[in-house]
């Protein structure tokens, strides 16, 4: 079965300098951010909510990233904020991925009108613009992490459902599925044993994308004042910085710390995701294999890939 | 034609869902915002005034289904009720003040990011492994990792606050909207530049990456090998043979992107205090103005649906398969 060539892909990842530099960079950045967030209760120098310095102090040795407009230590906030931001983001990513997968597999299992109905539902959710809906939903619910998780899960699953459904449908047309049907396997078994394992790369890429989506969407909501202002997250840090007019007072560090944290997390995940994407594209793979094997590319268009050996 | 009618039916359904969500949300939400508002006034008003206030905000004890049809009727007349934060004015008049600035900003930024992004992506695919392909995608990826509002804040700080190259907010410098003379238009564009620029910067990445990936798929088609073999100059192969076909998925994505740009635009308008719908939405959230918030949600959603339908129409003009009535 040529659909899943996991060992080959991993071997290629190890051997290809082209892919490994971005991926390693992404993994290192992500590891540092996640690691420091997890260790925040032990390595944070101050209580992130208490005023432990002057107002809007410049970064210094006592306050590595400076202090906020309320005198809190920005470095401690950055560490604790990471923990609070990341678990919510991962929860949203897990929930939306599972929900999307369930919808797609239900489509593939039941087919017919159930499939039509689910696809229609997903398309409606896709076409309704996200942020305004999320803002209105969050405004009517009590502020807090649970509201954010609920609202972003509700609005974030549709693209995945469509993606997984089309993947499941294209797999369903393959010969090994008809073979399984002819062999008398139950529909239940076909969906979970034959279809699901072959979707891992799409699911993995989607999950990584959802973490990015969840981090930025969460920060946007909190920046708009729809989060719980009492919690320390990267989003509420930005909210308080904006509300204490930090930029106009020149306290750029109160913005840069949480903003860069969000951007670096998203960037490292995007780097990892791009590699998953390149792994899955046989044409790009063949193109590079040919070049490495000493067939210099003479045309701008791509040759039809011929796998040697 | 059948295709377009199908799409139209779909958008009508989506609009119906959005309208219904908008209706049921405040009635299902814990705490019931309408009563909260009334409760805030109840101590200072006598019974008749309270009844009048309830009527003005559409709080009745009528059965839900009657309320629903009354609500639909009001929508059709463009009546969204009264704004809470700007009390005597109707929601409709508050929105009318902001909508054109949003439309202007949205059109300019969507067009710019679509054209620039697709061009960059086509170039990156054409020069695979070259400077463009190695440097541009990661840079764009990095830029699109920033939350919209954060990049906007940074640029605001550097270009508007420190360097004073661009105004610090609003859509024009005078108190009244300037006349559409060259000087007036220049003033409007000067205020438009920063919010538009940040939206373009952040949304460029996906366009370029999608275009690059579509181009790579197209470049392996036989007809391109033939075009090269025929000796057609590379620039023409790129532009009129490859890019034209590869653009189709990007046009489809345009529909989805309009919703995304609207979301980003809300934040950009807030950072640059640009007086569009997004800025109004922030003020509505800040002052717990539910009628204004809901009307904004509905207006933005309906405009996105309408824009999507326009994109579908454009798509039928571009793709011969759809024109011929086949499934795209």
Interface residues (C-beta under 8 A of the other chain):
Chain A: X22 X120 X123 X124 X126 X127 X128 X129 X130 X131 X132 X133 X135 X136 X137 X139 X140 X141 X142 X212 X216 X219 X220 X223 X224 X225 X226 X238 X242 X247 X248 X252 X255 X256 X259 X262 X263 X264 X266 X267 X270 X271 X274 X281 X283 X284 X287 X299 X300 X301 X302 X303 X304 X305
Chain B: X10 X11 X13 X14 X17 X18 X21 X22 X25 X26 X29 X30 X33 X126 X128 X137 X138 X141 X142 X144 X145 X146 X147 X148 X149 X150 X153 X154 X156 X157 X161 X213 X216 X217 X219 X220 X221 X224 X225 X228 X234 X237 X238 X242 X255 X256 X259 X260 X262 X263 X264 X266 X267 X270 X281 X282 X285 X286 X288 X290 X293 X294 X296 X297 X300 X301 X304 X305 X308
